[in-house]
């Protein structure tokens, strides 16, 4: 009894101090900085290693960097590389269609935003998905016997470390770490990134850029840019966009730790006054098709707004409502709408001759890069014919568009 009393008197204060603040006895702002730093490294591991390097092969990483990211993700997320990569590749292969693992167009924005991690876990159990889309991922001894076999052990180790360093608040730090990727990556990027935001490219889906400054989610905020050029290691496109993941990649490249394999083609326009459409024009149009289609969508939206003003002035409210719905979906993956909704939109647009012409010309323009059997000579002939039709359409905006189209080059 005397011995136990002495032990309690001697060490109780130390125990209470340890439980309250851990080994570091950190201030609140140090705890906040540590948490933000740890979660940011996890985001970098996801975007640089899992996403850009493993899923899309946009860059190769030095083995030492790869091992660091694999170990870090094992401790901070418990995710298995092959599962994550296969689910993401399937998302691109089946985007917005039946089989997409996490589309808000299929499951609803609320489900993807707040339960995206559940959709991920459900799809990770699909052996067919992992077998079909998980090729080329690490398959060494560590992957088979540690990271995959004991995927939950890492996050338990992370909990022990957090509590040892910070005491009771370590449980909160750990909880934030565990929720960070499920919310920001599985929820915000997969949910809001297909629901709200702006679009630089009219890719055949509803992907959007959530925000032009990509820091919080490592550049994944620029989701529409990524869907337009899926294999590009760089996500930013406009001068005002910042992709922090690309900054880290450039840093690794400077240190000889990364090899950049693919980036999106840089837009190149030849001088004004180019006489005709040649093979270089065709190559440029195909290379920059989503940027071109986005510009064309802008022309259609302006025409729709002008028609809306006319319809409202003439009290044609029913037609105006249908056309307003059409304007909302233009350039936002309208190809993936239900047939009935598409028919409603097309009917609304067909009420105006100029809009009907624009829709028909858009369909013919898309055929240029959708054709997989036509020769270069045939495609060039079709592009020349399209530009001639556009210039004879009597629609000023379409005529200007055709003149700009001549200037594109690969």
N, C-alpha and C positions, 0 to 999 in steps of 0.2 A: 504493500500500500504506500509506504514511504517512497519507494523507488518510482512507482507510477506517478505519484504526486510530483516528484522532482522532474520527471520527464515531461509531464504536462506543463508545469510551471516554466520549464526551460524552453520547450519547443512550440508551445501553443501559439505564441505570438508569431513565430516564423511560419507556422502552418496557416494561420489566418491570413497573414500577409501574402503567402504563396497562392492561397485559394482566391484571394481578391485580385491579385495582379500578376501572378505567374512569375517566371524567372526574370522577365524584363522589367516589370513594374512600370509599364509604359503609360504616358499621359493619353488623354482621349484623342488628341489630334494625331498622335503617333499610331494609335489603333486604327484610326480612319485611313491614314496614309498606307499603312500596312495592308489593310483590306483592299483598298483600291488598287494598290500595286500588285497584289496576288491575283486579283480577278482580271486585271488587265493582261498579265502574262498568260493567263488561261485563254483569254480572248485571242491573243496573238498566236498561241499554239493552235487554236481551232482554225483561224482564218489562213495563216501561213502554211501550217503543216497539213491539217486534215483537209481543208477546202482547196486551196490553190495548188498545193503540191501533190497530195494523194488523190483527191477526187478528180481533178481536172488536168493534172500533169503540166501545169503552167510553168513550173520551175522544179529543179532538182536541188535537194538540200544535202549538205555534207552529212555523213553518217553520224558524227558526233552531235550535230544539231537535231537530227531526227531522233536520236536516242534521248536527248534531253526533253524534247516535246512529248515523246511517248511516255516517258516517266512522269512528267509533269501532269499530263492529262489523266494518267492512271491515278495519281494522288488527288487531283482536284475535281475530277468529273466521274471517274469510273467507266468512261466510254471506251468501247472496243473499236479500234481503227477500222477494221474491215466492216463492221456493222454501220458505223457512221457514213463511211464512204459509199457503201452500197445503197443506203437509204437516200443519200443525196443524189447519187447518179440516177436512181429511179425517179426522183422528183423531176429532174431535167428531161428524162426520157418520156415521162407521162404527164408533163406539166399541165395542170388544170383539167386533166381528163381522168377517166376511171382508172384507178391504180396509183394516182399521185398520193404519196403517203401523208402529205400535210397541206393540202390546198384549202384556203379559206373559201374558195368558190364551191368546194364540195362539202366541207365540214362546217363552214360558217366561221366568221372572224373570231367570235367568242371562244369557240372550241380550240382553235389553233393558238390564239394569243395566250389563254390561261391554262390550256391542257396540252400544249405542244409536246411536252416531254412524254406524256402518256401515249400520244400517237407514235412517237419515236420508239418507245419500248414495245408497243404492239407490233410495229413493222420489223423490229430487230429480231423477233421470234419467227419471222417468215423465212424459212430455210431457202426457198426459191429465190427470194430477193438477194440474200447474202451470196448465194452461189452464182447467180447470174451477173450481178453488178459489183461484186467485191474483189474482182481479180486485180492482181498487181500490188496488193497491200503487203506490209511486212508479215513474214511467216517464219521468223527465226525461233530459237529456243525460248527467248524471253517472252515473245509474243504468245507462243503456245502455252507455256508453263507458268507464266506469271500474269501478264497483262490481260489475257483472255480468260484463263482458268480461274484466276482470283481477282476479278475486276473490282470487287467490293472491298478488298483488303487495303487498297491504296487510300480510299477516302476515310477509312478507319484510322490509318496511319496519320492522315492529315488532321483528323480530329484530335488525336493524342498530341501532335505537335502544337496545334493552336492552343489547347488547354494548358500545356506545359509552359508555353511562352507567355500567355496572357491571363491565365487563371479562368475564372468563371465566364468572363466576357469572351473567352475563346470559343465557347459553344455558339455564341451569336456570330462570331467571325466565320466559323465553319458553316453555319446555316446559310449565310450570305453567299459563301463560295459555292455551296451546293445548288443554290437557286439561281446563280448568275447566268450560267449557260442555258438552263431550261427556259428562263424567262426571256433573256435578250436574244439568244440565237434561235431556239426552237419556237419561241412565242413571237417576239417583235419582228425579226427578219422574215420568218416564214409566214407570219400573219399580216402585220402592217405592211411589210414589203410586197404584198400582193393585194393591197387594199387601199392605202392612202399614200400620197406623195406625188412627185412629178416624174415625168418620163422624158429622157433624152432620145430614146429609141423605141420605135413601134414594133417591138418584138412580139411574136404571136402568143402572148400570154398577158397576164395582168400585172406583171412585176413593176414595181415603182422604186424610185430612189427616195428613201425615207427622209434623208437630210443630206445636204451637200458636204457637210463637214464630218468625215468618217473617223472619229476618234474613239467614242465610247464603245462601239462594237467592232473596232479594228478595221473599218473601211467597209464592213458588210452593209452599212447604211446605203451604199450605192448599188442597190440590188438590181435595178433595171439595167444599169450598165453591164453588170455581170451576166444577166440573162441574154443580153444582145451578143456578147462575145464571151461565151462560157469558159473557154480555155485560156483566156488572158490572165496573166499574173497581176495585172494592174487593173483596178476597178474604177479609178477616176477617169473622167473624159473631158469635162469642161475645165477652163482655167480656174474657175472659182471652187472647184471640188477638191477636197483633201482626203486622200486615202492613206491613213497612218500605217496600214499593213504594207503598202508599197514602199513607204519610207524605210520600214524595217528590212524589207527584202533588199532594197538598194544598199543598206548598211551591211547585210550579210554578204552581198555580192562583192562589196569593196574589200571585205575581209577574206574573200576566197571561199566562203562557206555556202554560197548559193549560185546556181547557174540558171538564169532566166531563159526559158525556152520559147514562150509565146506571149505576145501582147497584142492588143487590138490594133488594127491598121489605122494609121494616122490619116485624117481627112486631107486630101490633096485636090485642089481645084486649079485647072489650067487657066491661062489668061482669058480675059473677056474677048469676045469676038471670034471665038473658034468657029470655023465654018461648018463643020459637020460632025457626025457621030462615027467614031472609028472603034477599033478593037480595044484601045486603051480606055475609051469611054465605057464600053461594055464591062470590062474588068473592074473599073472603078464603081460602076453602078452595082454590080454584084457584091463587091467587097463592102460597100457602105449602104447596103439595101435597107437596113433598119433606120439609119439616119435619114435616108431619102424618104422612106415611108412616113417617118415622123413629120417631116416637112410637108408632105402631101396631106397628112392628117390635119395639119394646121390650116391649110387652104380650105379643106372641107368644113372644118369647124367655123371658120369665118363665114363661109357661104350658108351654113346652117343657122348661124346667129342672125344673118341678114334676113333669111326666110322667116325666122321666128318673129322678128319685129313686124314683118309684113302680115303674118298670120294673126298676131295679137291685135294689130291695128284693124283687121277685118273681122275681129271677134270669132275667129275659127279656133276656139280654145281646145277642142278635142284633137285636132291636127297638131296644134302647137305643143300639147303635152306629149304626143307620140314623138314628135321631132326633137323635143328636149331630151327624151330618153335616148334617142339615137345619138345626139351630140355628146352625151355623157360617155357612151361606150366607144365612140370612134377612137381608134388607136389604142384601146385598152384590152386587147385580146377578144374582140367581138367574135372572132372565129370560133371561140369556145362556148359561146352562148347556146342556150337551148334553141332548137329549131323554131319553136313558136315565137320566141323573143326576137330572133334574127329576122323572121318573116315580118314581124311588126315594125321593126326598125327599117327594113328595106322598103316596106310599103310607105312609111312616113316620108322617106327620102324621095321616093319615086313621084311624089306629088309636084315636084319642082324639076323642070327640064335641065337646068344647070347642075343641080345636085345629082340627078340621074346620070348625066354625062360624066361627072366626076367619079361616081361610084363605078361605072363601067370601065372608065380609064384606069382606075385603081386596080380593079381585078386583072386587067390586061397587063399592067405593070408588074404585078406580083408574079404573074406567070413566067416572066423572064428569068427569075431566079428559082422558081419552083420546078422548072422543067429539068428532068434528069436525063433525058434522051436526046434532046435537040443538040445539034452541032453548034460550034462557035459561030459559024457563018450564018446559020439560021437564026440564032439569038441576036446577032448583030443586025440582021435584016429586020427582025421584029422590033428591035429598039429604034431603029431608024424610022420605021413605019409609025411607031407610037409617037415619037417626037413630032413627026409631020402632022399626024392627026391632032395632037395637042395644040400645035400652032395654028391650025385651021378651025379650032373649036369655037372661036368667038368669045371664049372666057379669058379675060385678061390675066387673071392669076395663074391659070393653067398654061398660057402661052409663056409667061415669065418663068414658070417652073421648068418647062421644056428647054428654054435657053440656058438655064443654070445646069440642067442635067448634062448638057454637052460638055461641061467643064470638068466633070468628074474624071479622075484617073486613078489607076491602081497604085 
